[in-house]
Amino acid sequence: MNEYDDYDDDRDDDEDGDDSVESQVWQLLLLINPGDEDGALQQFTEYRDLVEEEGDDDPMRIVAQVTDWRSGFEVDADDTRGLVDAINELVARWNLQIDWDGDPDDDEFHEDIDGPELFNRAFDQLNAHGYTLWSREADADDVYAGWITRSTDDEPMRIVATTLGINLRLGSQVS
């Protein structure tokens, strides 16, 4: 028996089956942690602990909290440095680097670029490596938030997002 079996046992007792919020959050965490079930399980454990402490009125707020800078990000819309850093942090999990078509350490780079352009550049390059950069709606209007999944998981990601009520779009569609 491994640590995943404990979650499977809990799910078997779930009256709602696979459509429960908890099971959908589990699926989401597996999708946004491609190839890292241990990371997904750690985040799921943190999610369950926070739900137990705070309730589950806003599961996406809790997901954002437990995934921040590990498998997801939320940055101010005017913080292009933060967006570059967040995406770089996430893609480093697969030993990838984004060519930002300029030096993101240079102030001038950030004067001439905005979030949608950064999303587009990252989306195109990640897609070439078999990954999809997603943008999701955050609680605040002036925030960019997102995840990265395997491109082969695009349809499961759309299904999970719809089930959880997440407004989601491809990184190439950020405007």
C-alpha positions as CSV (number, residue, x, y, z in Angstrom):
1,M,0.0,0.0,0.0
2,N,1.4,3.4,-0.9
3,E,0.3,7.0,0.0
4,Y,-1.9,7.2,-3.1
5,D,-3.9,4.2,-1.9
6,D,-5.0,6.3,1.1
7,Y,-6.5,8.8,-1.1
8,D,-8.2,6.1,-3.3
9,D,-9.7,4.6,-0.2
10,D,-11.1,8.0,0.9
11,R,-12.6,8.5,-2.6
12,D,-14.3,5.1,-2.5
13,D,-16.2,6.3,0.5
14,D,-17.2,9.6,-1.2
15,E,-20.9,9.7,-1.8
16,D,-20.4,12.1,-4.8
17,G,-17.9,9.8,-6.6
18,D,-15.6,11.3,-9.2
19,D,-17.7,14.6,-9.5
20,S,-16.9,15.8,-5.9
21,V,-14.9,19.0,-5.6
22,E,-12.2,17.2,-3.8
23,S,-11.8,14.6,-6.5
24,Q,-11.8,17.3,-9.2
25,V,-9.1,19.2,-7.3
26,W,-7.0,16.1,-7.1
27,Q,-7.4,15.7,-10.9
28,L,-6.4,19.4,-11.4
29,L,-3.3,19.0,-9.2
30,L,-2.3,15.9,-11.2
31,L,-2.7,17.9,-14.5
32,I,-0.7,20.9,-13.3
33,N,2.1,18.8,-11.9
34,P,2.9,16.7,-15.0
35,G,5.2,13.8,-14.1
36,D,5.2,14.8,-10.4
37,E,2.6,12.8,-8.5
38,D,4.5,13.3,-5.3
39,G,4.3,17.1,-5.7
40,A,0.6,16.8,-6.5
41,L,0.0,14.7,-3.4
42,Q,1.9,17.1,-1.2
43,Q,-0.3,20.0,-2.6
44,F,-3.4,17.9,-2.2
45,T,-2.6,17.2,1.4
46,E,-2.1,20.9,2.1
47,Y,-5.4,21.6,0.3
48,R,-7.3,19.1,2.5
49,D,-5.7,20.5,5.6
50,L,-6.7,24.1,4.7
51,V,-10.2,23.0,3.8
52,E,-10.5,21.3,7.2
53,E,-9.3,24.6,8.9
54,E,-11.1,27.1,6.7
55,G,-13.9,25.3,5.0
56,D,-14.4,24.7,1.3
57,D,-16.4,27.8,0.4
58,D,-13.7,28.9,-2.1
59,P,-11.7,25.8,-3.2
60,M,-9.9,27.7,-6.0
61,R,-8.5,30.2,-3.5
62,I,-7.1,27.3,-1.5
63,V,-5.7,25.6,-4.7
64,A,-4.1,28.9,-5.7
65,Q,-2.5,29.1,-2.2
66,V,-1.1,25.6,-2.2
67,T,0.2,25.7,-5.7
68,D,1.7,29.2,-5.8
69,W,5.2,29.2,-7.4
70,R,5.3,25.4,-7.4
71,S,2.7,24.5,-10.1
72,G,0.8,27.7,-10.5
73,F,1.2,31.5,-10.3
74,E,-0.6,34.7,-9.6
75,V,1.1,38.0,-10.2
76,D,0.0,41.6,-10.6
77,A,-0.9,42.4,-14.2
78,D,1.6,45.3,-14.3
79,D,4.4,43.1,-12.8
80,T,6.1,41.8,-16.0
81,R,9.2,40.8,-13.9
82,G,7.0,38.7,-11.6
83,L,5.3,37.1,-14.6
84,V,8.7,36.2,-16.2
85,D,10.0,34.9,-12.9
86,A,6.9,32.8,-12.2
87,I,6.9,31.2,-15.6
88,N,10.7,30.6,-15.5
89,E,10.3,28.9,-12.1
90,L,7.6,26.6,-13.4
91,V,9.4,25.6,-16.6
92,A,12.6,24.9,-14.7
93,R,10.8,21.7,-13.4
94,W,11.4,20.2,-16.9
95,N,14.8,21.8,-17.4
96,L,13.3,24.2,-20.0
97,Q,14.1,27.9,-20.6
98,I,12.0,30.5,-22.3
99,D,13.7,32.7,-24.8
100,W,12.0,36.0,-24.0
101,D,13.5,37.7,-27.1
102,G,15.4,40.1,-24.9
103,D,17.0,40.3,-21.5
104,P,14.3,40.1,-18.7
105,D,16.9,41.4,-16.3
106,D,17.1,44.7,-18.2
107,D,14.7,47.5,-17.3
108,E,14.2,48.5,-20.9
109,F,12.9,45.0,-21.7
110,H,10.0,45.5,-19.2
111,E,9.3,49.0,-20.5
112,D,8.5,47.7,-24.0
113,I,6.5,44.5,-23.1
114,D,3.2,43.6,-21.5
115,G,1.7,40.5,-20.0
116,P,-0.2,39.3,-23.1
117,E,3.0,39.4,-25.1
118,L,4.9,37.4,-22.4
119,F,2.1,34.8,-22.3
120,N,2.2,34.5,-26.1
121,R,6.0,34.0,-26.2
122,A,6.0,31.5,-23.4
123,F,2.9,29.7,-24.8
124,D,4.5,29.2,-28.3
125,Q,7.8,27.9,-26.9
126,L,6.2,25.6,-24.3
127,N,3.8,24.2,-27.0
128,A,6.8,23.3,-29.1
129,H,8.0,21.1,-26.2
130,G,4.7,19.5,-25.6
131,Y,3.4,21.8,-22.8
132,T,0.5,24.2,-22.6
133,L,0.5,27.5,-20.7
134,W,-2.9,28.3,-19.3
135,S,-4.3,31.6,-18.1
136,R,-7.1,31.4,-15.5
137,E,-9.3,34.0,-14.0
138,A,-8.2,35.1,-10.6
139,D,-10.2,36.7,-7.8
140,A,-8.6,40.1,-8.5
141,D,-9.1,41.7,-11.9
142,D,-5.6,43.1,-12.1
143,V,-3.8,39.7,-11.8
144,Y,-2.4,37.2,-14.2
145,A,-2.7,33.7,-13.0
146,G,-2.0,30.4,-14.7
147,W,-0.7,26.8,-14.9
148,I,1.2,24.6,-17.2
149,T,0.1,21.1,-18.3
150,R,1.2,18.6,-20.9
151,S,-0.4,19.5,-24.3
152,T,-1.8,16.0,-24.4
153,D,-3.9,16.9,-21.3
154,D,-5.6,20.0,-22.9
155,E,-9.0,18.3,-23.1
156,P,-8.9,16.8,-19.5
157,M,-7.8,20.3,-18.3
158,R,-10.8,21.9,-20.0
159,I,-13.1,19.4,-18.5
160,V,-11.8,19.7,-14.9
161,A,-11.8,23.5,-15.2
162,T,-15.4,23.5,-16.4
163,T,-16.4,21.2,-13.6
164,L,-14.7,23.4,-11.0
165,G,-16.1,26.6,-12.5
166,I,-12.7,28.0,-13.5
167,N,-12.6,30.5,-16.4
168,L,-9.6,29.2,-18.3
169,R,-8.0,30.0,-21.7
170,L,-4.9,29.2,-23.5
171,G,-1.9,31.4,-22.8
172,S,-2.0,32.4,-26.5
173,Q,-5.4,33.9,-26.0
174,V,-4.5,36.4,-23.2
175,S,-5.2,39.9,-24.3
